[in-house]
Amino acid sequence: MKKKILIVEDDQSIAELQKDYLEVAGFEVNVYNNGMDGLKAFQDNKVDLLILDIMLPGMDGLEILRNLKDDKDVPVLLVSAKKEEIDKIKGLSLGADDYITKPFSPGELVARVKAHLENYERLKLRFSEGARKTNALSIRGLKIDIDSHRVFVMGKEVNLAQKEYALLLYMAQNPNRVFGREELFERVWGLDALGDSATVTVHIARIREKIESDLSNPQYIETVWGAGYRFRV
């Protein structure tokens, strides 16, 4: 069965070029040219990956990211002509998995789409294999239920996006080890040749906001200055 790609892009020529290349690569592609229609299409249909422009009429890409539901957790690739670092950080902090700056080659887009989909399937397989080995991890009030992919802090459930959960689980399963950003990016994203390891910093910050009671003194994920991050037990 073909993987389904949803493109939300208001520039018709760019959208048609993306669609053509992705269809040649074997994907089923639907295109919407404004934010409201794109969000509704995403919510109402099965989608395997979302390609989302930031500058859109009706509702911009960042607002769409804020409205995406956790139960529709699929890879999201942001596309934008904006090159400022702050725009990239905003998109990644809202749950995007990658950020592509215009202009870019259609071949690069296809490669990134394939890589994200393949990595997503690997993560699902890894989690299912992990669930067969152990049902849960419990560390000082933090519980990671591997069977259900749910996380609790002091008995209260916190909602993590798929990559946040993957990153937290990987570090919790390898406690007290210091990981550099590049290594975490390769292990969790599986895209050492694509993307940016700065994504790890953004996701660590989002995880901390959800599981740490005191951000100035993290109890679970520690920063080891000049080296990376460590999950402390």
VENJO-V801786 format. One record per residue. N is the residue number from 1. PHI is phi in degrees with one decimal (NA if undefined). PSI is psi in radians with two decimals (NA if undefined). BURIAL is # if it has 24 or more other ideal C-beta (glycine too) atoms within 12 Angstrom, else .. Layout:
# VENJO-V801786
n->{N N}
phi->{PHI PHI}
psi->{PSI PSI}
burial->{BURIAL BURIAL}
This chain:
# VENJO-V801786
n->{1 2 3 4 5 6 7 8 9 10 11 12 13 14 15 16 17 18 19 20 21 22 23 24 25 26 27 28 29 30 31 32 33 34 35 36 37 38 39 40 41 42 43 44 45 46 47 48 49 50 51 52 53 54 55 56 57 58 59 60 61 62 63 64 65 66 67 68 69 70 71 72 73 74 75 76 77 78 79 80 81 82 83 84 85 86 87 88 89 90 91 92 93 94 95 96 97 98 99 100 101 102 103 104 105 106 107 108 109 110 111 112 113 114 115 116 117 118 119 120 121 122 123 124 125 126 127 128 129 130 131 132 133 134 135 136 137 138 139 140 141 142 143 144 145 146 147 148 149 150 151 152 153 154 155 156 157 158 159 160 161 162 163 164 165 166 167 168 169 170 171 172 173 174 175 176 177 178 179 180 181 182 183 184 185 186 187 188 189 190 191 192 193 194 195 196 197 198 199 200 201 202 203 204 205 206 207 208 209 210 211 212 213 214 215 216 217 218 219 220 221 222 223 224 225 226 227 228 229 230 231 232 233}
phi->{NA -68.2 -72.4 -102.3 -110.7 -110.2 -109.2 -116.8 -151.3 -88.9 -86.5 -60.0 -65.5 -67.2 -61.5 -66.7 -65.3 -60.3 -60.4 -59.2 -66.5 -70.0 -68.2 -62.3 -79.1 102.3 -97.6 -93.1 -127.5 -123.1 -123.5 -130.2 -106.9 -144.4 -63.8 -62.9 -65.7 -64.3 -63.0 -63.6 -63.3 -65.1 -72.0 -94.3 -131.4 -75.9 -130.3 -96.0 -160.2 -116.4 -108.0 -128.5 -75.9 -81.7 -86.7 -134.8 -74.3 86.5 -156.0 -77.9 -62.1 -66.1 -67.8 -60.9 -57.6 -65.1 -97.7 -70.0 -89.1 -64.4 -77.7 -115.9 -86.2 -130.0 -59.6 -124.9 -108.4 -86.9 -123.7 -158.3 -82.7 -73.5 -110.8 -66.8 -59.3 -63.2 -68.1 -64.3 -63.2 -59.7 -63.0 -66.4 -68.5 -90.6 114.4 -66.9 -96.3 -158.0 -139.3 -116.1 -95.4 -73.4 -81.4 -140.7 -81.8 -57.9 -63.8 -64.3 -60.0 -60.0 -62.8 -68.4 -59.6 -61.3 -64.2 -66.4 -65.2 -64.8 -67.8 -60.6 -68.1 -63.2 -64.1 -61.5 -67.2 -61.7 -66.8 -66.6 -68.2 -64.6 -65.0 -72.6 -86.2 -151.6 -88.5 -158.6 -117.2 -128.7 -137.6 46.1 90.9 -98.0 -123.7 -111.9 -88.4 -72.3 -59.9 -104.2 58.8 -114.2 -125.8 -128.4 -123.2 52.2 85.1 -102.1 -73.0 -118.5 -95.8 -115.2 -67.8 -57.5 -70.1 -62.4 -62.1 -60.9 -66.9 -62.2 -63.1 -61.3 -69.4 -67.1 -79.6 -130.2 -69.4 64.2 -100.9 -87.1 -113.9 -75.3 -59.6 -63.5 -66.9 -62.7 -61.1 -68.3 -70.1 -91.9 -84.7 68.1 -127.2 -63.3 -98.7 -131.9 88.7 -145.1 -67.0 -60.6 -55.1 -60.9 -59.2 -62.8 -69.3 -59.5 -62.3 -66.9 -62.6 -59.6 -58.8 -94.3 -115.8 -94.0 -81.7 -135.3 -65.0 -77.5 -141.7 -60.3 -97.3 -111.7 -101.5 -98.5 -90.6 -103.8 -58.3 82.4 -127.1 147.7 -132.4 -141.4 -91.0 -93.6 -121.3}
psi->{2.36 2.46 2.47 2.15 2.30 2.17 2.24 1.83 2.20 -0.21 1.88 -0.71 -0.72 -0.76 -0.74 -0.64 -0.79 -0.81 -0.81 -0.84 -0.68 -0.64 -0.68 -0.57 -0.05 0.22 2.69 2.22 2.34 2.49 2.39 2.52 0.15 2.75 -0.75 -0.83 -0.66 -0.76 -0.75 -0.72 -0.68 -0.74 -0.52 -0.17 2.77 2.16 2.39 -0.41 2.50 2.22 2.08 2.09 2.63 -0.84 1.80 2.60 2.60 -0.94 2.15 2.97 -0.63 -0.66 -0.64 -0.77 -0.70 -0.42 -0.07 2.40 2.60 -0.47 -0.07 0.97 1.72 2.82 2.42 2.16 2.07 2.42 2.31 2.64 -0.19 2.31 -0.06 2.48 -0.62 -0.61 -0.67 -0.79 -0.71 -0.82 -0.79 -0.65 -0.38 0.03 0.00 2.61 -0.33 2.81 2.08 2.22 2.29 2.56 2.64 2.81 2.48 -0.56 -0.67 -0.73 -0.83 -0.73 -0.73 -0.71 -0.84 -0.75 -0.75 -0.73 -0.74 -0.71 -0.64 -0.74 -0.66 -0.71 -0.75 -0.71 -0.73 -0.73 -0.69 -0.65 -0.69 -0.63 -0.55 -0.42 -0.69 2.54 -0.53 2.70 2.34 2.12 1.85 0.95 -0.20 2.21 2.24 1.90 1.83 -0.56 -0.76 -0.05 0.68 2.60 2.38 2.47 2.05 0.69 -0.14 2.25 2.43 2.51 2.10 2.44 2.88 -0.80 -0.59 -0.80 -0.78 -0.74 -0.80 -0.79 -0.77 -0.76 -0.68 -0.54 -0.15 1.11 2.69 0.16 2.38 2.19 2.31 2.83 -0.75 -0.69 -0.76 -0.71 -0.77 -0.72 -0.73 -0.78 -0.53 0.43 0.97 -0.36 -0.11 2.54 -2.79 2.25 -0.20 -0.37 -0.64 -0.78 -0.76 -0.79 -0.64 -0.75 -0.72 -0.71 -0.79 -0.71 -0.50 -0.46 -0.30 2.38 -0.45 1.81 -0.43 -0.24 1.26 2.40 -0.32 -1.07 1.94 2.55 2.19 1.77 2.27 -0.06 -0.75 -2.31 2.69 2.37 2.06 2.33 NA}
burial->{. . # # # # # # # # # . . # # . # # # . # # . . . . # . # # # # # # # . # # # . # # . . . . # # # # # # # # # # . . # # # # # # # . . # . . . # # # # # # # # # . . . . . . # # . # # # # # # # # # # # # # . # . # . . # # # # # # # # # . # # . . # . . # # . . # . . . . . . # . # . . # # # # # . . # # # . # . . . . # # # # # # # # # # # # # # # # . # . . . # . # . . # # . # # # # # . . # # # # . # # # # # # # # # # . # # # . . . . . # . # # # # . . . . # # # # . .}
